[in-house]
Amino acid sequence: QVQLVESGGGLVQAGGSLRLSCAASGSGFSTKTMSWHRQAPGKQRDLVAQITSGGSTNYVDSVKGRFTISRDNAKNTMYLQMNSLKPEDTAVYYCGVLDFYGFRTWGQGTQVTVSS
């Protein structure tokens, strides 16, 4: 049973930066595909960025060039560096781990609010 805990969210001015962290419990972190998703009020939870065990990354078009996903396997931790933040980035951000069958386990979420 994997457990994930996000941290690093907060209130930031447009153009500013935040770094989100996701701490994972259990074993096998280094073999798992990890992801960041976000959900704004009244909207579905959508993929923001993903990183595989081999370090391959992908991003939703709206964050390319601004966000960077990374992982530290020795610390069982994943990160999302968020630069040049925009008001439309405001959402609850969730850490996810993908299992062999394509199902995700989620953390509790962390709020990111970007003021104009």
Buried (B, 14 or more C-beta within 10 A) or exposed (E): EBEBBBBBBEEBEEEBEBBBBBBBEEEEBEEBBBBBBBBEEEEEBEBBBBBBBEEEEEBBEEBEEBBBBBBEBEEBBBBBBBBEBBEEBBBBBBBBBBEEEEEBBBBEBBEBBBEE
